[in-house]
């Protein structure tokens, strides 16, 4: 069960407006936690753009950004496990795929 599902099951008695507020709050906390985790594991903190006001983002925008951040986090965690491919090699592979 993911974080959103856990929160949804624990806030059943609240009004719809309060449920939305709680979900947005939890998503913002998760967003900040993932950004911090990525910053901690990244080679240089300057590689990650500075934070923005999450209060202005909708529920769907927050979920979309969380999915992106979770993908980045997963990529960073597995980067040491697999051999890295140079940018030039990726370009060659892309061009050979594109010609097919």
C-alpha positions, 0 to 999 in steps of 0.5 A: 500500500502506498502513502496516498492509499494509507492516508486515504484509509486513515481519513475516512471520517473527515469531510471531503475538503479536509481529506484533500487538505490532508492529502496535499499536506502529505504529498508535500511532505513526501515531495520534500523528503524525496528532494532531500534524499536526491540532494543527499545522494547527488554528486553536487547539490547545484545539479538540482534546481531550487525548491518552489512553492508546493502550496501553489501546485494541485493534487495532480501536479504534485503526484506527477512531480512525485512520480518524476522524483521517485524515478530520479531517486530510483535511477540514482540508487541503481546507477552504481549497480549497472555500468554507465553509458556515455552520452556519445554511446547513447547518441549512437544507439539512438541514431541506429534505432532511429534509422531502423 
